[in-house]
């Protein structure tokens, strides 16, 4: 066990590191946010919700339609834009897939062989330096497009390779992912955004890594940390209080099944059922001070524009962010390949 003095020193050191980064003043614990990675944000329609400060959008949607960035900043000049990308896997819709990944020998097993939705996603060999450098290039692209932060997904492939399994095809371990994400973080923190801040980088799920990455990364994005839709009683919200303690936002997503229709993406105007709203918004489950949104899970509704916010009671706080799915397949610019 570490002494009290050494723990204090560690805490002060972690806070100093966070303090040395140039962080947008609006990016703080409890900030209101929106995430939309199913389709491209409509660059013409009015922004909803009007008071969301942080927006988490797909990197390659923005690369294909960069007008989205100006649209957000015209609505609110203080918008903090997080760009989502798949760090642990590569998929055919990625702008750099054909030019880099497809014939690289760096792609392993399919993400989920039992789910056709994910047949185009394959685990990346993150132990290979070329793969790391290509992911760093995605981070540089995010900065060049005007993003303030990046949200690298699927950094928990080691769970597929435990107990002698080789689900990824690469025999990956926690140590491999810690090394991988640390390299990405070092690269991000060495970049300055167009607004003059440090490019920030978050932790997506993977509670097992909080103790080793929580002082390095700048925020967290969690999905279903209460596991309300899972028979497994394992919950992991409280693991991320380490971020809150450091003054770093935790952006949380819950998935009430009654919020909308996954097959059509349609949003229930009254939001989730009373019981599911209450369970999703309950902040006594280790998730105190989290920024929580309620979203649709699955199929075309997965993380689309339908959102409900906590705070006003069940039947309130429902918004639909306008998107234009026709833009999803727009031509990739050459600098994103």
N, C-alpha and C positions, 0 to 999 in steps of 0.2 A: 504494500500500500504506500502511495506517495504521501509525504508529509503535507501539512496544511500550507506551509510556506511554498513548497514546490508547486502545489496546485494553484496557489494564488499567482505565482510567477507565470505558470502556463496560461492562466486566464487573462492576465494582463498582456502577455505576449500575443495571444489570439486577438484581443481587442485592438491592440496597436496595429496589427497587420490589417485588420478590417478598416481601421481609421485611416491608414495610409492610402487606401484606394479612394479614388475620386468617384463617389456614388451620387447619383441624382438625389437631391434632398427629398423628393416625393416618394422614393423607394424605401419604405419603412414598414415596420411591423403593423399589420392591420390594414394595409392599403387595399383599396377595392380593385379587383382585376376581372379580366375576361379572357377565356381561352377559346379559340376557334381554329381547329386544325383539320376539320373535315373538308371544308371548301374555302375558296378565296374570298376574303372580305370584299364586299362591293365598294369600289373606289369612288362611287358617285352618290349612293344612298346616304341619308343622314346616319350618323354614328349612334348606335344604341348598345349598351347604356351610355348616356352622356357623361356620367360621373366616374366611369372606370378609368383609373390612371394607368394601370399596367395592362398591356395586351400581349398575349402569348399566341403568336401566329406561325404557321409553317414557313420555314426558310425558303423552300422552293416555290411556294405560292407567291411569296414576295419577289423572288428572283424573276418569276414570269410576269408579275404585275407590280413593278416598283412604285406605281402611282399610289398604292395602298399606304405607303409610308407618309407621303405628303398629305394624303387625305386624313390620316389620324392626327398629324401634327397641326393641320389647319383647324381641326375640331378642338384640339387641346395641345398647345405648344409644349406642355410638360409631360406629354405621354411618354411612358417608359415602355419601349417595345422589346419584348423577348422573342427571339427566333428559335423555334423548335426544330430540331433535326434528329434523325435516327443515328445515334453514335455507335450502338452495338451491332447494328445490322445495316445492310444495303438493300435497296429495293428498286424495282425497275422504273418507278416514277421519279426517282432522284435524277436531277439534271446531270450528275456526273457518273451515272451508272454505266452507260454504254462506253464512255471514253476511258473509264478507269476500272471499275469493279468487275464488269461482266466476264472478262477473260483474264483476270488477274491471278487466279489461283488463290485468292484471299477470302473466298466465300465458302462457308461450311454448310451446315444443315439448314433446312427450312425452319423458320421460327416456330411454326405449329403445324405439323403435318396433318393434324386432324381437323384443321379449320381452313377451308378454301380461301377465306378472306386474307390469309397471311401467306399464301403460296408463293408470292413474289418477293418475300423478305427472307434473307439468309444471314446467318451469323457471320460476323467479320472476325478474322484472325487479328485481334487487337495486340497480340504479342509481336506482330510484324511492324517494323518501323515505317515501312511504306504506307501501311494502313493507317498508322497514327498520323503521319504527315498529311494524308488525304483528308482525314477528319479535321486536322488543323486548318486545312485549306477551306473547309466549310465554315469554320469559325471566322477566318479572315473575310470570306464572302459576306457573312452576316454583318461584320463591321462595315464593309464597303457599301452595303445596301442601306445602312442607317439604323441598324439594330443597336440597342443598348446592352443586350444580354443574350445569352444562348441557353437553351434548355435541351441538353443532350439526353436522349431517351435510351432505355434498354442498356443500363450499365450493371445489370445483375445477371448476366448470362451464366455466371458461376453456379447459380442455383440449378441449372440444367445439367451440370457436370459433377454434381456431388455423388458420393457413395459409389464411385466407380463408373458412373454413367458418362456418356460423352454426347450430350444432347446438342451441343453447339458444333461438334465436329473438331474442336480445337483443344479439348481438355483444359479449360480455363479455370482459374482460381480467383479467390478474393484478391490476392496479391497482384495478379495480373490486371484486374480492374482498377485497383488503387493506383498502380503505376500509370495505367492508361489515362485515367481521369486527371491525375496530377499533372501529366504532360499537357493535356488539353487546357487545364486551368492556368498553368504557367504561360502558355501561348496567349490565352485570352487576356490575362492580366498585363501582358506586354503590349496590348493594343489600346489605342485611344479612339473613342467613338467620335462620330461627326459632331457631337455636342460637347466634346471636350472631357468626357468622363472615361474612367476605366471600363473596358468591356467586361461585364460581369458574367459569371457562369454558375449554374445551379446544379443541385443534386436531384435526380428524378428517382423517387422511391428508394429502394435498396437500403433499408434501415440498418442492415448489418454493417454498412460502411460509414455511418455517421461518426463514430468515434475516430475514424482515420481520415475523414474528409471534411468534417464539419467546420474546422477552422480554416480550411483552404478555400472552400466554395462560399458563395455569396448569398444564396437563398436556396429554398427547396420547393419542389413541386411534387405533391403527393396525390395518389389516386386511391380512394377507398381505404384510407388508413384505419377506419373502424371495422372494415370487412363486413359491412352490413349485408352484403349479398353473397356471403360465403359461409358454408357450413363450418369451416375451420374457425375456431374462436380466436386465433392469433390476430392481435391488433398491434399497430406500430406507430400510432400518433405520438405518444409520449417520447419516443426516441428522438423526435425532431424538436423537442423543447430546447435542445442544445443550440439550435439556430435562434430561437426567440431570445434566449438569454444573451446572445451576442448582439441583439438588435437587428437580426436578419429576418426578412419576411419568410413565412411559410405559406405557400399558395396551395390550398387544399381543394380537392374535387371529391364530391360524393355522388353516387349514381342511383338515385331513387327510380325504381322501375316505372312508377306512375307519372313521371314528369312528362314523358312524351312517347312517341311511337318509333322504335329503332328502325323498323323496316321502311317507313316513309320519312322519318325525320321530323314529323309534325309535333309541335309543342302543345301541351295541355295548357290552355289559357289560365286555368286556376292553379297550375303547378302540381307538385307532388301531393299525394294524399296527406291528410293531417298526420297520420302516424309516421309516414316516411319523412315528411318535412321535419317533424319534431326530432326523429332519430338522426337525421342528417345534420341538423343545425345545433344539436346538443353539444355544448362546448366544455363538458365536464369529463370527457373521455381522453384526456391527455392532449387535447387540441385547443386549449385556451390561447387566445390571441392569434389564431390562424385566420387567414383570409380564405373564406370558404365559398365555393360556388357549387350549385347542384346542376348536373348535366345528364344528358341521355347517354346510355352506354350501348354499343353494339350497332352493327350494320351501318347504314347511311346516316343514322342519327348520332353516331359516335363523335362526341365532342364537337357538335355542330353549333349553330347560333342560338339554340334554345338554352336558356339559363334561368335559374331561380336563385335569388339571394336571400340570405337569412336576415332576420331583424324586424320584419313587419308582421310576422305571424303567417300561418298557413294560408294559402290562397293569394298571397301577395308576392311582390318582388320578381315577377316573371317578365322577362324581356326576350326578344328575338333579334339577334344581330343580323343585319342584311348581308347576304353573300351572293356571289355570282358563280355558280358551279361551272359555267361555260369557260371561265378563265383558268380552271384547274389544269387544263391540258394545253395552255398556251405555249408557244415555242420558248425553249430555254435560251437565254442569252449566252453568247460564247464565253463570257467571263465566269459563268457558273459551272462550266464543264471541266 
